[in-house]
């Protein structure tokens, strides 16, 4: 019953989200585990990796930068450089775009509520 409650990131399945390049994500908390209220993801973008401009119609997204550097564009605002310790909040429907600037990979914790 408790075998899967403690796992290592290296043991989790990974996926590449649509519209992303140089990206590898792993779900840390599944939507089924939270009754569909949120989902938590660990994201890694290689230097030059990119999440193309998109929006999530119904989900609030929050990103916490663990390491690396990114250029983040939100809506029509000028892109901003983000690094370790920065928090990016993206309300539902707001277009966003993320590019990993390198030289090391961009590492993020991402929360979606509700899950996408």
Secondary structure as GFF3:
##gff-version 3
##sequence-region A 1 116
A	DSSP	three_ten_helix	9	11	.	.	.	ID=ss1
A	DSSP	beta_strand	14	15	.	.	.	ID=ss2
A	DSSP	beta_strand	20	29	.	.	.	ID=ss3
A	DSSP	three_ten_helix	31	34	.	.	.	ID=ss4
A	DSSP	beta_strand	39	54	.	.	.	ID=ss5
A	DSSP	beta_strand	60	67	.	.	.	ID=ss6
A	DSSP	beta_strand	69	74	.	.	.	ID=ss7
A	DSSP	beta_strand	80	83	.	.	.	ID=ss8
A	DSSP	beta_strand	87	90	.	.	.	ID=ss9
A	DSSP	beta_strand	96	100	.	.	.	ID=ss10
A	DSSP	beta_strand	106	113	.	.	.	ID=ss11
###
